[in-house]
């Protein structure tokens, strides 16, 4: 999900990524990776479990252990510096 939609250049856009372990087994080292579009500035990336880092325009969130059916929400805030999608 993204908000606001559409966003105005140089104003923050917040979007969320939902990661769910659909099974059939628990996982011990879940990870989510999101490549940022060119021309945006990362303001923050926060995971409901674990932590996120950014390098060269790629946000990687190390979530860790997830039981079957567990959901983790990641919130990313960016500022677009140019028009685009």
Secondary structure as UniProt FT lines:
FT   STRAND          2..3
FT   TURN            9..10
FT   STRAND          12..20
FT   STRAND          27..35
FT   TURN            38..39
FT   STRAND          40..47
FT   STRAND          51..55
FT   TURN            56..57
FT   STRAND          58..66
FT   TURN            68..69
FT   STRAND          71..80
//
